[in-house]
Amino acid sequence: MDEADLAQKREQDMIKAALSSRERSLQSPDGKCIWCKDEIIVVGTAFCSAECGDDYNKYQREMKQRLGRQYQ
């Protein structure tokens, strides 16, 4: 193997590591919004609207902050 082959393999390994460590995208198990649980989701998302997505993400951030404070 020459240096170009080694560099290409190293690059592929780094891409694989990055892809495997990323967070999984949210999915709806039943086709309904995972936040409000009433409306049909927009294709490719887990929410019925941007507002529900924003509310869900805000709630998740707040929960992480609260949990962090409990252990301080």
C-alpha positions as CSV (number, residue, x, y, z in Angstrom):
1,M,0.0,0.0,0.0
2,D,1.3,3.4,-0.8
3,E,0.6,6.7,1.1
4,A,-2.5,7.5,-1.0
5,D,-4.1,4.2,-0.2
6,L,-3.3,4.6,3.5
7,A,-4.7,8.1,3.5
8,Q,-7.9,6.9,1.7
9,K,-8.3,4.1,4.3
10,R,-7.8,6.5,7.1
11,E,-10.4,8.9,5.7
12,Q,-12.9,6.0,5.3
13,D,-12.3,5.0,8.9
14,M,-12.9,8.5,10.1
15,I,-16.1,8.8,8.2
16,K,-17.4,5.4,9.5
17,A,-16.6,6.5,13.1
18,A,-18.4,9.8,12.6
19,L,-21.5,8.2,11.2
20,S,-21.7,5.6,13.9
21,S,-21.4,8.1,16.7
22,R,-24.1,10.5,15.5
23,E,-27.5,10.6,17.1
24,R,-30.2,8.7,15.5
25,S,-33.0,10.7,13.9
26,L,-36.3,10.6,15.6
27,Q,-39.0,8.4,14.1
28,S,-42.7,8.1,14.8
29,P,-43.8,4.5,15.5
30,D,-47.3,5.0,14.4
31,G,-47.2,7.9,11.9
32,K,-48.5,10.5,14.5
33,C,-46.6,13.4,15.9
34,I,-44.4,12.2,18.8
35,W,-45.0,15.5,20.7
36,C,-48.7,16.2,20.5
37,K,-49.7,12.6,19.5
38,D,-52.7,13.8,17.6
39,E,-51.7,14.9,14.1
40,I,-50.2,13.0,11.2
41,I,-46.4,13.6,10.8
42,V,-44.8,15.5,8.0
43,V,-42.9,13.0,5.7
44,G,-39.3,12.6,6.9
45,T,-39.9,13.9,10.3
46,A,-41.4,12.8,13.6
47,F,-43.6,15.9,14.1
48,C,-46.7,17.3,12.6
49,S,-45.2,20.9,12.4
50,A,-42.1,22.9,13.1
51,E,-43.7,24.2,16.3
52,C,-44.1,20.7,17.7
53,G,-40.5,19.9,16.8
54,D,-39.4,23.1,18.5
55,D,-41.5,22.4,21.6
56,Y,-40.1,18.8,21.8
57,N,-36.5,20.0,21.5
58,K,-37.0,22.7,24.1
59,Y,-38.5,20.2,26.5
60,Q,-35.6,17.8,26.0
61,R,-33.0,20.5,26.7
62,E,-34.8,21.5,29.8
63,M,-34.9,17.9,31.1
64,K,-31.2,17.6,30.5
65,Q,-30.5,20.8,32.4
66,R,-32.7,19.6,35.3
67,L,-31.0,16.3,35.5
68,G,-27.6,18.0,35.4
69,R,-28.6,20.1,38.4
70,Q,-29.6,17.1,40.4
71,Y,-26.1,15.7,40.3
72,Q,-24.3,18.9,41.2
